[in-house]
Amino acid sequence: MKITAIIGSPRKSGDCFKTIEMIEKSFNRISETQVEYVFLKDFDLGFCKSCLFCYTKGEQFCPHIQVTGLLLEKMMECDIVIFACPVYEQHVTALMKNFYDNFSFLFHRPRFFGKKAILLSSTGGSGLKGTLNYMKMTAIGWGFDIAGIVGVCGSSLSSNEKYKTDVQIRIDKLVDKIYKNRKAGQPSLYQLAMFRAMQCKALKSAQKKNIEYNYWLERGWLEKNYYTSQKIGIAKKIYSDFLKHIMRKMMNGKNIIIN
Ligand SMILES: Cc1cc2nc3c(=O)[nH]c(=O)nc-3n(C[C@H](O)[C@H](O)[C@H](O)COP(=O)(O)O)c2cc1C
């Protein structure tokens, strides 16, 4: 198994790193596994300039292509990607957010189908749920299947042996489950909702015939019920059709919030 860990912590031997090591150890119980530790702090990835070239011309025109191209390759050439990030101010770190911003086009032109993601966050005590939910939305938006979600309390990991053992036991159970459920099942409600939202977005750009529209058209996604040919049960199909109907109305670009 080949795993790439994208790490949004500025600490190289921090809690996220230690937890990834626990995940690596767990995979190696079952089959030989290599984790490539990709620390975003080592990459000279500038802030997104909002040139929108990735949206209007293609990702190869991004001014940061030398770095984004490399990171994209690392995510493509592995079986599982671990996205790991500590909670900073109840959210992901600026390092991680900048990484997500630079790959924002992947929401519109997703490509990681059949690839699994593990989402990992570490905290001093709060903000795990919100941070992991945000990371989940991004990974699903990019086309990943979520294989697991791991949230830990960093201080307990280094000071409480019982807590650390408990985390390792739970990680082992998760890894066993990942090996057991290797085949892709049905898309989740979340994945279907995300698909419908992005399908509506692509359909809205029909007149512009932009690269987003063409990407969807070439793949036949504009009329499909999901990106892949994974089976969709009848209840989920009804839910998905309903979403298609209401999302086109909701996406009218007239949102206002004034309280
Ligand atoms: C700038 C900064 C902001 C932080 N914000 C939060 C926070 O909002 N809530 C929290 O519980 N812990 C917070 N922490 C603590 C980290 O989330 C925690 O120590 C984490 O385990 C660090 O992981 P790492 O060692 O992989 O970097 C913050 C730490 C720093 C340095």
The ligand as an SDF file (V2000), in Angstrom:
LIG
                    3D

 31 33  0  0  0  0  0  0  0  0999 V2000
   -1.8900   29.2070   16.5540 C   0  0  0  0  0  0  0  0  0  0  0  0
   -2.5400   28.0400   17.2510 C   0  0  0  0  0  0  0  0  0  0  0  0
   -3.9090   27.9950   17.3280 C   0  0  0  0  0  0  0  0  0  0  0  0
   -4.5400   26.9390   17.9960 C   0  0  0  0  0  0  0  0  0  0  0  0
   -5.9100   26.9360   18.0760 N   0  0  0  0  0  0  0  0  0  0  0  0
   -6.5220   25.9580   18.7670 C   0  0  0  0  0  0  0  0  0  0  0  0
   -7.9410   25.9670   18.9310 C   0  0  0  0  0  0  0  0  0  0  0  0
   -8.6630   26.8130   18.3750 O   0  0  0  0  0  0  0  0  0  0  0  0
   -8.5090   24.9920   19.6770 N   0  0  0  0  0  0  0  0  0  0  0  0
   -7.7580   24.0250   20.2810 C   0  0  0  0  0  0  0  0  0  0  0  0
   -8.3160   23.1920   20.9660 O   0  0  0  0  0  0  0  0  0  0  0  0
   -6.4050   23.9670   20.1160 N   0  0  0  0  0  0  0  0  0  0  0  0
   -5.7650   24.8950   19.3860 C   0  0  0  0  0  0  0  0  0  0  0  0
   -4.4060   24.8410   19.2140 N   0  0  0  0  0  0  0  0  0  0  0  0
   -3.6580   23.6650   19.7000 C   0  0  0  0  0  0  0  0  0  0  0  0
   -3.3460   22.6440   18.5820 C   0  0  0  0  0  0  0  0  0  0  0  0
   -4.4990   22.3470   17.8390 O   0  0  0  0  0  0  0  0  0  0  0  0
   -2.8090   21.3380   19.1650 C   0  0  0  0  0  0  0  0  0  0  0  0
   -1.6870   21.5930   19.9640 O   0  0  0  0  0  0  0  0  0  0  0  0
   -2.4860   20.3230   18.1020 C   0  0  0  0  0  0  0  0  0  0  0  0
   -2.4050   19.0560   18.7150 O   0  0  0  0  0  0  0  0  0  0  0  0
   -1.1610   20.6110   17.4070 C   0  0  0  0  0  0  0  0  0  0  0  0
   -0.9230   19.6310   16.4150 O   0  0  0  0  0  0  0  0  0  0  0  0
    0.5070   19.5210   15.6890 P   0  0  0  0  0  0  0  0  0  0  0  0
    1.4940   19.1750   16.7680 O   0  0  0  0  0  0  0  0  0  0  0  0
    0.3940   18.4430   14.6840 O   0  0  0  0  0  0  0  0  0  0  0  0
    0.7990   20.8580   15.0930 O   0  0  0  0  0  0  0  0  0  0  0  0
   -3.7790   25.8820   18.5630 C   0  0  0  0  0  0  0  0  0  0  0  0
   -2.3650   25.9270   18.4480 C   0  0  0  0  0  0  0  0  0  0  0  0
   -1.7460   26.9880   17.8050 C   0  0  0  0  0  0  0  0  0  0  0  0
   -0.2440   27.0280   17.6880 C   0  0  0  0  0  0  0  0  0  0  0  0
  1  2  1  0
  2  3  1  0
  2 30  2  0
  3  4  2  0
  4  5  1  0
  4 28  1  0
  5  6  2  0
  6  7  1  0
  6 13  1  0
  7  8  2  0
  7  9  1  0
  9 10  1  0
 10 11  2  0
 10 12  1  0
 12 13  2  0
 13 14  1  0
 14 15  1  0
 14 28  1  0
 15 16  1  0
 16 17  1  0
 16 18  1  0
 18 19  1  0
 18 20  1  0
 20 21  1  0
 20 22  1  0
 22 23  1  0
 23 24  1  0
 24 25  2  0
 24 26  1  0
 24 27  1  0
 28 29  2  0
 29 30  1  0
 30 31  1  0
M  END
$$$$
